[in-house]
């Protein structure tokens, strides 16, 4: 499929923009069995949308968070095609700075989360504490399903990594195997992996792999062959 020309802009700190961002995120994560199982448990009250929106607006008012959106370059008023959120961790020894979204909310399947994403969170915190260096955590990268594999993710990464490289820091991201090729293209290296089967937590017999990748300071994008 051909590359889609996009423009990368900051997400405006408005209810409308944040709600659109959340909708893109929901659509992008829809097919992911681990995310669905951990965060969309049936018959469990969800955190109200207004509360989630307010938390994003809070974060956007701080210098630690960078929110970007991708839109069609030919349609500046068009919908968001992708979203990236970067989290600046100035001090790796400060626990709260290693957990940008906070602790899991009550609707999360805690046991499954703890064995998968939670384990990667603990690894990330320990690793960068031992390194004693600041880093940038790519907390979110989602692309609308209809434009996936058309260069939107690459455009969001290039824009965000400008700040990472300006600081001369390393970066961290969690990814499914589906996205590894994209991240490796931009210099990320696989460093840790978790594997869980949802049947062990009361779900279907589905094995879910999540990979933690570190992008060393100074890494470069690999040119496409």
C-alpha positions in Angstrom: 0.0 0.0 0.0 1.2 3.5 -0.7 2.5 5.8 2.0 -0.1 8.3 3.1 1.3 11.9 3.4 0.5 13.1 6.9 1.1 16.2 9.1 2.1 15.7 12.7 0.7 18.3 15.2 0.3 18.6 19.0 -3.0 17.4 20.3 -4.9 20.4 21.6 -5.7 20.3 25.3 -9.5 20.3 24.7 -12.2 17.8 25.6 -13.0 17.4 21.9 -9.4 16.5 20.9 -8.9 14.2 23.9 -12.1 12.3 23.2 -11.2 11.9 19.6 -7.8 10.6 20.7 -9.4 8.1 23.0 -11.7 6.8 20.2 -8.7 6.3 17.9 -7.0 4.4 20.7 -10.1 2.2 21.3 -10.3 1.3 17.6 -6.6 0.6 17.3 -6.5 -1.7 20.3 -9.8 -3.4 19.5 -8.3 -6.5 17.9 -5.6 -6.9 20.7 -6.7 -9.9 22.9 -4.4 -9.0 25.8 -5.5 -5.3 26.0 -9.1 -6.4 25.6 -8.9 -9.0 28.3 -7.0 -6.8 30.8 -8.8 -3.6 30.3 -12.3 -4.4 29.0 -13.7 -6.9 31.5 -17.4 -7.5 31.1 -19.8 -6.6 33.9 -17.1 -4.4 35.6 -17.9 -0.7 36.0 -15.6 1.4 33.9 -13.9 4.6 34.8 -16.2 7.4 33.5 -15.1 8.9 30.2 -15.2 12.3 31.8 -12.7 11.3 34.4 -10.3 9.7 31.9 -10.5 12.8 29.8 -9.8 15.1 32.7 -6.7 13.0 33.6 -5.3 13.4 30.0 -5.9 17.2 30.2 -4.0 17.3 33.5 -1.1 15.5 31.9 -1.1 17.7 28.9 -0.6 20.7 31.1 2.7 19.4 32.4 6.1 19.5 30.5 6.6 15.7 31.1 4.1 14.7 28.5 4.1 15.2 24.7 0.9 14.4 22.8 1.0 14.2 19.0 -1.6 13.4 16.4 -1.3 12.5 12.7 -3.7 14.0 10.2 -4.0 13.7 6.4 -1.7 16.4 5.0 -4.4 17.2 2.3 -7.1 17.6 4.9 -6.0 19.7 7.8 -9.4 19.6 9.4 -9.8 15.9 9.0 -9.9 13.2 11.7 -6.9 11.9 13.7 -5.2 9.0 11.9 -2.8 8.2 14.7 -1.7 9.2 18.1 1.6 9.2 20.0 2.3 10.0 23.6 5.8 10.5 24.9 6.7 10.7 28.6 9.9 12.5 29.7 11.5 10.8 32.7 14.0 13.3 34.1 14.8 11.3 37.2 14.7 7.5 36.9 14.8 7.1 40.7 11.4 8.8 41.1 8.8 6.0 41.1 5.9 8.2 40.0 7.9 9.3 36.9 8.2 5.6 35.9 4.5 5.1 35.9 3.0 7.7 33.6 -0.6 6.4 33.7 -0.6 5.7 37.4 -1.5 2.4 39.0 -4.1 0.1 37.3 -7.7 1.2 37.8 -10.3 -1.1 39.5 -11.7 -2.5 36.2 -8.3 -3.9 35.2 -7.7 -7.7 35.4 -4.9 -7.2 37.8 -3.4 -10.8 37.8 -3.1 -10.9 34.0 -1.8 -7.3 33.8 0.7 -8.0 36.5 2.1 -11.0 34.6 2.4 -9.1 31.3 2.4 -5.3 31.2 3.1 -5.0 34.9 6.2 -7.2 34.6 7.5 -5.0 31.8 6.8 -1.9 33.9 8.9 -3.3 36.8 11.7 -4.2 34.4 11.7 -0.7 32.9 11.9 0.9 36.3 14.7 -1.4 37.5 16.7 -1.1 34.3 16.7 2.7 34.2 17.4 3.0 37.9 20.4 0.8 37.5 21.5 2.9 34.5 21.0 6.0 36.5 20.1 7.9 33.4 17.0 9.9 32.3 15.0 8.4 29.4 11.9 8.9 27.3 9.1 6.4 27.6 6.9 6.1 24.5 3.7 5.5 26.4 1.3 5.2 23.4 1.5 4.7 19.7 -1.8 3.9 18.0 -2.9 4.1 14.3 -6.4 4.0 13.0 -7.1 0.5 11.5 -7.9 1.9 8.1 -4.5 3.5 7.6 -2.2 1.0 9.3 0.9 0.0 7.3 0.8 3.3 5.4 3.6 5.2 7.1 1.5 7.0 9.7 3.4 5.3 12.6 6.8 6.1 11.0 5.8 9.8 10.7 4.8 9.9 14.4 8.0 8.2 15.5 10.2 10.6 13.4 8.6 13.6 15.0 8.7 12.4 18.6 12.3 11.1 18.3 13.5 14.5 17.4 13.0 15.5 21.0 14.6 12.2 22.2 17.7 12.8 20.1 17.8 16.5 21.0 18.2 15.4 24.6 20.6 12.6 23.7 18.7 10.1 25.8 17.6 6.5 25.3 13.9 5.5 24.9 11.7 2.6 25.9 8.5 1.1 24.4 6.3 -1.9 24.9 5.1 -3.6 21.7 3.3 -6.6 20.4 5.2 -8.8 17.9 3.1 -7.2 15.2 4.9 -3.9 15.6 8.5 -5.0 16.1 9.6 -4.4 12.5 8.6 -0.7 12.7 10.4 -0.1 16.0 13.6 -1.9 15.0 13.7 0.3 11.9 14.0 3.3 14.2 16.8 1.7 16.3 14.9 0.0 19.1 16.4 -3.3 20.4 14.4 -6.1 22.0 15.5 -6.4 25.6 12.7 -8.2 27.6 9.6 -10.2 26.8 6.6 -11.5 28.6 4.3 -14.4 27.5 0.9 -15.1 29.1 -1.9 -17.4 28.1 -5.3 -15.9 28.8 -6.7 -19.3 29.8 -4.5 -19.2 32.9 -6.6 -16.1 34.0 -10.0 -17.4 33.1 -10.0 -16.4 29.4 -9.7 -18.2 26.1 -6.7 -20.3 25.1 -4.8 -17.4 23.5 -1.0 -16.8 24.0 -0.1 -13.2 24.2 3.5 -11.9 23.8 4.6 -8.4 24.7 8.1 -7.2 24.1 10.0 -4.4 25.8 12.5 -2.5 23.6 15.2 0.0 24.4 16.4 2.5 21.8 20.0 3.5 22.8 20.9 7.1 22.8 22.1 8.1 19.3 20.4 5.3 17.4 19.5 6.0 13.8 16.7 5.1 11.5 17.6 2.2 9.2 17.0 3.1 5.6 14.5 0.9 3.8 16.0 -1.5 1.3 
